[in-house]
């Protein structure tokens, strides 16, 4: 099977959230598929990371630390910016087209056989297929360890069939209520489903409602709770001092601050900027330290320092410097209200006096009105757009959802036209901020030639 055919068949399954809850969320079905593949998920140790916001950044940072420690490291994340291969990586290199096609062929034929033999009631979903492909790839390549980002929720997510060495729970907020519940306790209960009996859980204090659920789950499972608080520097009012110009990325920024890690002083320098990212980096450090106590002896303070510095997680407050043809651009995935608040906070330091022009698009099932009320008051002008995705809100729907915001909102039929209009509106001194859905950000990065 060719790569193009494999991709077409994956997308023919529908969007990863398009199936009914019963079809997506059934770990028994995932286990049947993996058993038929000879349980690749048991052939490598793993870290499992759940949360509403920050789990991808935490996963990318931890994977970079592990790679800097000399470990062959798998990284599984979702969704992708441009190419599906981005989701499955070993030592930062995405799975090749040939490997993807070959493993997809195996998993797909296995799934079809299981359906024919009535061992599965229906074909696995997009996300289940992709998770099985990642597990098979990591097993074949004999990774030393894999860092797995939960797709959504945790308790019934396809990734939750592994037995993690460490479970990590990032910040919990409202998102995907259709699937996970309408309250913070309900959503936190789903996230806490990755906690194992007598396991290790790395987390940070957050809202009281989330703390109660996570804490009670840890107690009921007799798990070991590890707080990453010692690795979070003071965030207010001194936090702006941590934001400095990047020596590596022209026009970009890093957060730099001193820490004591594993009994030694290090300088944290992370390309993931913003106060919220300080928490994600802290979680990655604490998880790495726990792994160092489980036989991964090459994990050291120096490796942690280097891994954080070398983290690459595109589309998260990524700056593209101005050129003769286009103004400066900030790309940032902010796909829910918590992400919107994080972006608003991060923009305030380097761009407090700048004229901001927003290119915004979001999925229809997101809290678009709330995100607009958080972000759009920062903008001189907003260009609402969309991508070719059945979940994508139309520009008109975005305008209607943002009707209580007084800023001027223009409609753009696609990302390319939105970028053209935004560039003209920004002129030579303005800054274009591309945000909202990861698919909007990814398409804009592709069009403008940003590093992915």
C-alpha positions as CSV (number, residue, x, y, z in Angstrom):
1,X,0.0,0.0,0.0
2,X,1.3,3.4,-0.9
3,X,1.7,6.2,1.6
4,X,-1.0,8.3,-0.2
5,X,-3.4,5.4,-0.1
6,X,-2.7,4.8,3.6
7,X,-3.4,8.5,4.4
8,X,-6.5,8.5,2.3
9,X,-7.8,5.4,4.2
10,X,-7.0,7.0,7.5
11,X,-9.0,10.1,6.8
12,X,-11.8,8.0,5.3
13,X,-12.4,6.8,8.8
14,X,-13.6,10.3,9.7
15,X,-12.2,12.9,11.9
16,X,-10.8,11.6,15.2
17,X,-13.7,13.1,17.2
18,X,-16.3,12.4,14.6
19,X,-17.3,8.9,15.8
20,X,-19.8,8.3,18.6
21,X,-18.4,8.2,22.1
22,X,-19.0,4.4,22.3
23,X,-17.0,3.8,19.2
24,X,-14.0,6.0,20.3
25,X,-13.9,5.1,23.9
26,X,-13.6,1.4,24.4
27,X,-10.3,0.1,25.7
28,X,-11.4,-3.5,25.3
29,X,-11.5,-3.0,21.5
30,X,-8.1,-1.4,21.5
31,X,-6.7,-4.3,23.5
32,X,-8.2,-6.8,21.0
33,X,-6.4,-5.0,18.2
34,X,-3.1,-4.8,20.0
35,X,-3.2,-8.4,21.1
36,X,-3.6,-9.4,17.4
37,X,-0.5,-7.3,16.7
38,X,1.3,-9.3,19.5
39,X,1.1,-6.4,22.0
40,X,3.6,-3.9,20.8
41,X,2.7,-1.6,23.6
42,X,4.4,-4.0,26.1
43,X,7.7,-3.9,24.3
44,X,8.9,-0.5,25.5
45,X,8.6,1.5,28.8
46,X,6.4,4.6,28.6
47,X,5.4,7.8,30.2
48,X,1.8,8.8,29.9
49,X,0.8,12.5,29.9
50,X,-2.8,13.7,30.3
51,X,-4.3,17.2,30.9
52,X,-6.3,19.8,29.1
53,X,-3.6,22.3,28.3
54,X,0.2,21.8,28.3
55,X,0.4,18.1,27.8
56,X,2.0,18.4,24.4
57,X,4.6,20.9,25.6
58,X,5.3,18.8,28.6
59,X,5.7,15.7,26.4
60,X,8.0,17.5,23.9
61,X,10.2,18.8,26.7
62,X,10.4,15.4,28.5
63,X,11.2,13.6,25.2
64,X,14.0,16.1,24.5
65,X,15.4,15.6,28.0
66,X,15.4,11.8,27.5
67,X,17.1,12.1,24.1
68,X,19.7,14.4,25.6
69,X,20.3,11.6,28.1
70,X,21.3,9.3,25.3
71,X,18.0,7.4,25.2
72,X,16.4,6.4,22.0
73,X,13.1,8.2,22.6
74,X,9.7,7.8,21.0
75,X,7.2,10.7,21.1
76,X,3.5,10.4,20.3
77,X,1.5,13.5,20.2
78,X,-1.7,14.9,18.7
79,X,-3.0,16.6,16.6
80,X,-0.6,17.6,13.9
81,X,0.2,20.9,12.4
82,X,0.6,19.9,8.7
83,X,1.5,16.2,8.2
84,X,0.1,13.2,10.1
85,X,3.7,11.8,10.4
86,X,4.5,14.6,12.9
87,X,2.5,12.7,15.5
88,X,4.9,9.8,15.6
89,X,8.6,10.6,16.2
90,X,11.8,9.0,17.3
91,X,14.6,11.3,18.5
92,X,12.7,14.3,16.8
93,X,12.5,12.5,13.4
94,X,9.0,11.9,12.2
95,X,8.1,8.4,11.0
96,X,8.9,8.1,7.3
97,X,6.3,7.8,4.6
98,X,7.4,4.2,3.8
99,X,7.3,3.1,7.4
100,X,3.9,4.7,7.9
101,X,2.5,3.0,4.9
102,X,3.9,-0.4,5.8
103,X,2.7,-0.4,9.4
104,X,-0.7,1.1,8.4
105,X,-1.1,-1.8,6.0
106,X,-0.4,-4.3,8.8
107,X,-2.7,-2.6,11.3
108,X,-5.5,-2.1,8.8
109,X,-5.4,-5.7,7.5
110,X,-5.4,-6.9,11.1
111,X,-8.4,-4.7,12.0
112,X,-10.4,-5.8,8.9
113,X,-9.7,-9.5,9.8
114,X,-10.9,-8.9,13.4
115,X,-14.1,-7.3,12.1
116,X,-14.7,-10.1,9.7
117,X,-14.2,-12.7,12.5
118,X,-16.5,-10.7,14.8
119,X,-13.8,-10.1,17.3
120,X,-14.3,-6.4,16.8
121,X,-17.8,-4.9,16.3
122,X,-16.5,-2.2,13.9
123,X,-13.3,-0.9,12.3
124,X,-11.1,1.0,14.8
125,X,-11.3,4.8,14.7
126,X,-8.8,7.2,13.2
127,X,-7.1,7.7,16.6
128,X,-7.1,4.1,17.6
129,X,-5.5,3.2,14.3
130,X,-2.8,5.9,14.7
131,X,-2.1,4.9,18.2
132,X,-1.6,1.3,17.2
133,X,0.7,2.4,14.3
134,X,2.8,4.4,16.8
135,X,3.1,1.5,19.3
136,X,4.1,-0.9,16.5
137,X,6.7,1.6,15.2
138,X,8.2,2.1,18.6
139,X,8.3,-1.6,19.2
140,X,10.0,-2.3,15.8
141,X,12.5,0.4,16.3
142,X,13.2,-0.8,19.9
143,X,13.0,2.6,21.5
144,X,14.5,2.8,25.0
145,X,11.4,4.7,26.2
146,X,8.3,6.4,24.7
147,X,6.5,9.6,25.8
148,X,2.8,9.4,25.0
149,X,0.5,12.3,25.0
150,X,-3.1,11.3,25.7
151,X,-5.4,12.3,22.9
152,X,-8.4,13.3,24.9
153,X,-9.5,12.6,28.5
154,X,-7.4,9.7,29.8
155,X,-9.5,7.0,31.4
156,X,-10.8,5.6,28.1
157,X,-8.2,7.1,25.7
158,X,-6.6,4.7,23.3
159,X,-3.1,5.4,24.8
160,X,-4.3,4.3,28.2
161,X,-3.6,0.6,27.5
162,X,0.1,1.0,28.4
163,X,1.5,0.5,31.9
164,X,3.3,3.8,32.4
165,X,6.5,4.1,34.4
166,X,5.3,7.6,35.3
167,X,1.9,9.3,34.8
168,X,1.9,13.1,34.4
169,X,-1.2,15.3,34.7
170,X,-1.0,18.8,33.4
171,X,-3.5,21.6,34.0
172,X,-7.1,20.7,33.8
173,X,-9.8,23.1,32.5
174,X,-13.0,23.0,30.5
175,X,-12.7,21.5,27.0
176,X,-14.3,18.7,25.0
177,X,-17.3,18.8,27.3
178,X,-19.3,16.8,24.8
179,X,-17.1,13.8,25.6
180,X,-15.6,14.4,29.0
181,X,-18.3,16.2,31.1
182,X,-19.5,19.7,31.8
183,X,-17.6,20.4,35.0
184,X,-13.9,20.5,36.2
185,X,-14.4,17.5,38.6
186,X,-15.9,15.4,35.7
187,X,-13.1,16.3,33.4
188,X,-10.4,15.8,36.1
189,X,-11.9,12.3,36.8
190,X,-11.2,11.4,33.1
191,X,-7.7,12.7,33.3
192,X,-7.0,10.9,36.5
193,X,-7.8,7.7,34.8
194,X,-4.2,7.3,33.8
195,X,-3.1,6.9,37.4
196,X,-2.1,3.3,38.2
197,X,-2.3,1.4,41.5
198,X,1.0,1.8,43.3
199,X,2.2,4.0,40.4
200,X,4.0,7.3,40.3
201,X,2.0,10.5,39.5
202,X,3.7,13.8,38.7
203,X,1.5,16.9,38.9
204,X,1.1,20.4,40.2
205,X,-1.5,22.2,42.4
206,X,-4.3,23.7,40.3
207,X,-7.9,24.5,40.9
208,X,-9.4,23.1,44.1
209,X,-11.9,21.0,42.2
210,X,-9.2,19.3,40.1
211,X,-7.0,18.9,43.1
212,X,-9.7,17.1,45.0
213,X,-10.3,14.6,42.2
214,X,-6.7,14.0,41.4
215,X,-5.7,13.7,45.1
216,X,-8.5,11.3,46.0
217,X,-7.6,9.1,43.0
218,X,-4.0,9.0,44.1
219,X,-5.1,8.0,47.6
220,X,-7.5,5.3,46.3
221,X,-4.9,3.8,44.1
222,X,-2.1,4.0,46.7
223,X,0.0,5.8,44.2
224,X,3.0,8.0,44.9
225,X,2.3,11.7,44.4
226,X,5.2,13.8,43.1
227,X,4.8,17.6,43.1
228,X,6.8,19.6,40.6
229,X,6.4,22.8,42.6
230,X,10.1,22.9,43.5
231,X,10.9,23.4,39.8
232,X,8.5,26.3,39.2
233,X,10.2,29.6,39.5
234,X,8.3,32.6,41.0
235,X,5.9,33.8,38.3
236,X,4.7,37.1,39.6
237,X,5.7,39.9,39.7
238,X,9.2,39.0,38.7
239,X,8.3,36.7,35.8
240,X,9.0,39.2,33.0
241,X,12.7,39.1,33.8
242,X,12.7,35.5,32.6
243,X,11.7,36.4,29.0
244,X,14.8,37.2,26.9
245,X,15.7,37.3,23.3
246,X,16.7,34.0,21.8
247,X,20.3,33.7,20.7
248,X,19.3,30.8,18.3
249,X,16.0,32.0,16.8
250,X,16.0,35.4,15.2
251,X,13.1,37.4,16.5
252,X,12.2,34.7,19.0
253,X,12.3,34.5,22.7
254,X,13.2,32.1,25.5
255,X,12.5,31.9,29.2
256,X,15.7,31.7,31.2
257,X,16.0,31.2,34.9
258,X,18.2,29.3,37.5
259,X,17.1,26.1,39.2
260,X,18.5,23.4,41.5
261,X,17.9,20.0,39.9
262,X,19.1,16.7,41.2
263,X,21.3,18.6,43.7
264,X,23.0,20.7,41.1
265,X,22.5,24.2,39.8
266,X,21.3,24.5,36.2
267,X,20.1,27.3,33.9
268,X,16.8,26.5,32.4
269,X,16.5,28.0,28.9
270,X,13.3,27.0,27.2
271,X,12.0,28.1,23.8
272,X,8.5,27.5,25.2
273,X,7.7,31.0,26.6
274,X,4.9,32.2,28.8
275,X,4.1,31.8,32.4
276,X,2.0,28.7,31.7
277,X,5.1,27.0,30.1
278,X,7.0,27.3,33.4
279,X,4.6,24.8,34.8
280,X,5.0,22.4,31.9
281,X,8.8,22.5,32.0
282,X,8.6,21.8,35.8
283,X,6.5,18.7,35.2
284,X,8.9,17.5,32.6
285,X,11.8,17.9,35.0
286,X,10.1,16.1,37.8
287,X,9.1,13.2,35.5
288,X,12.7,12.9,34.3
289,X,14.0,12.9,37.8
290,X,11.6,10.1,38.7
291,X,12.8,8.1,35.7
292,X,16.4,8.6,36.8
293,X,15.4,6.7,39.9
294,X,14.0,3.8,37.9
295,X,17.2,2.6,36.2
296,X,17.5,5.4,33.5
297,X,20.9,6.3,35.0
298,X,22.0,8.5,32.1
299,X,19.4,11.2,33.1
300,X,21.4,13.9,34.8
301,X,21.1,17.6,35.7
302,X,23.3,18.4,32.7
303,X,21.1,16.3,30.3
304,X,18.0,18.0,31.7
305,X,19.5,21.4,31.1
306,X,20.5,20.5,27.6
307,X,17.2,18.7,26.8
308,X,15.1,21.7,27.8
309,X,17.3,24.1,25.7
310,X,16.9,21.8,22.7
311,X,13.2,21.3,22.9
312,X,11.4,21.8,19.6
313,X,7.6,22.2,19.8
314,X,6.4,24.3,16.9
315,X,3.4,26.6,16.8
316,X,3.6,27.5,20.5
317,X,4.4,31.2,20.6
318,X,6.7,30.7,17.7
319,X,7.9,34.0,16.1
320,X,8.6,34.5,12.4
321,X,10.7,37.7,12.0
322,X,9.6,40.4,9.7
323,X,10.8,40.2,6.1
324,X,10.7,42.7,3.2
325,X,7.5,41.0,2.1
326,X,5.7,40.4,5.3
327,X,5.5,41.7,8.9
328,X,6.5,39.9,12.0
329,X,4.2,36.9,12.8
330,X,3.5,35.1,16.1
331,X,2.0,31.6,15.8
332,X,0.3,30.2,18.8
333,X,-2.1,27.3,19.2
334,X,-4.8,28.6,21.6
335,X,-7.8,26.3,21.1
336,X,-9.8,26.8,24.3
337,X,-10.3,29.6,26.9
338,X,-7.4,28.5,29.1
339,X,-5.1,28.6,26.0
340,X,-6.5,32.0,25.1
341,X,-5.7,33.4,28.5
342,X,-2.2,32.0,28.3
343,X,-1.6,33.6,24.9
344,X,-3.0,36.9,26.2
345,X,-0.6,36.9,29.1
346,X,2.4,35.9,27.0
347,X,1.7,38.7,24.4
348,X,1.7,41.3,27.1
349,X,5.4,41.3,27.8
350,X,7.1,41.6,24.3
351,X,4.2,43.2,22.4
352,X,2.5,45.5,25.0
353,X,2.9,48.5,22.7
354,X,2.6,46.7,19.3
355,X,-0.3,47.0,16.9
356,X,-1.7,43.4,16.7
357,X,-3.6,42.0,13.8
358,X,-5.2,38.6,14.5
359,X,-5.9,35.7,12.1
360,X,-8.2,33.4,14.0
361,X,-10.0,30.2,13.3
362,X,-11.5,27.5,15.6
363,X,-13.4,24.3,15.6
364,X,-17.2,24.7,15.9
365,X,-17.3,22.7,19.1
366,X,-15.0,25.1,21.0
367,X,-16.0,28.0,23.2
368,X,-15.4,30.5,20.4
369,X,-17.3,33.4,22.1
370,X,-15.3,33.1,25.3
371,X,-12.0,32.9,23.4
372,X,-13.0,35.9,21.3
373,X,-13.8,38.0,24.5
374,X,-10.4,37.1,25.9
375,X,-8.2,37.7,22.8
376,X,-9.9,40.0,20.4
377,X,-9.8,43.2,22.6
378,X,-6.0,43.0,22.2
379,X,-6.3,43.3,18.4
380,X,-6.7,46.4,16.1
381,X,-8.4,44.1,13.6
382,X,-9.4,40.4,13.4
383,X,-9.6,38.2,10.3
384,X,-11.8,35.2,10.9
385,X,-11.1,32.2,8.7
386,X,-11.4,28.5,8.6
387,X,-9.8,25.3,7.2
388,X,-11.2,22.4,5.2
389,X,-12.4,20.3,8.2
390,X,-15.9,19.3,9.0
391,X,-15.5,20.6,12.6
392,X,-14.2,24.0,11.5
393,X,-16.4,27.0,12.3
394,X,-17.1,29.3,9.3
395,X,-15.9,32.9,9.4
396,X,-19.5,34.0,9.7
397,X,-20.0,31.7,12.7
398,X,-17.0,33.2,14.4
399,X,-18.3,36.7,13.8
400,X,-21.6,35.8,15.3
401,X,-20.0,34.1,18.3
402,X,-17.8,37.2,18.8
403,X,-20.7,39.7,18.4
404,X,-20.2,41.2,21.9
405,X,-16.6,42.2,21.1
406,X,-16.3,45.7,19.6
407,X,-13.2,45.1,17.5
408,X,-13.6,45.0,13.7
409,X,-13.9,41.4,12.5
410,X,-13.5,40.7,8.8
411,X,-14.2,37.4,7.1
412,X,-11.6,35.5,5.0
413,X,-12.6,32.5,3.0
414,X,-9.4,30.6,3.7
415,X,-6.1,31.0,5.5
416,X,-4.2,32.3,2.5
417,X,-6.5,35.2,1.9
418,X,-6.6,35.9,5.7
419,X,-2.8,36.1,5.7
420,X,-2.8,38.4,2.7
421,X,-5.4,40.8,4.3
422,X,-3.7,40.6,7.7
423,X,-0.3,41.4,6.2
424,X,-1.7,44.5,4.5
425,X,-3.5,45.6,7.6
426,X,-0.4,45.2,9.8
427,X,1.8,47.2,7.4
428,X,5.5,47.5,8.3
429,X,5.1,48.1,12.1
430,X,2.3,45.8,13.1
431,X,2.5,42.2,14.2
432,X,0.3,39.4,12.8
433,X,-0.9,36.9,15.4
434,X,-2.1,33.6,14.0
435,X,-4.0,31.6,16.6
436,X,-6.9,29.4,17.5
437,X,-7.1,25.8,16.1
438,X,-3.8,23.9,15.5
439,X,-5.0,23.4,12.0
440,X,-5.2,27.1,11.3
441,X,-1.8,27.7,12.8
442,X,-0.3,24.7,10.9
443,X,-1.8,25.9,7.5
444,X,-0.4,29.5,8.2
445,X,3.0,28.1,9.1
446,X,3.1,26.1,5.9
447,X,2.0,29.1,3.7
448,X,4.6,31.4,5.3
449,X,7.4,28.9,5.4
450,X,7.8,28.7,9.1
451,X,9.9,25.9,10.6
452,X,7.8,22.9,11.5
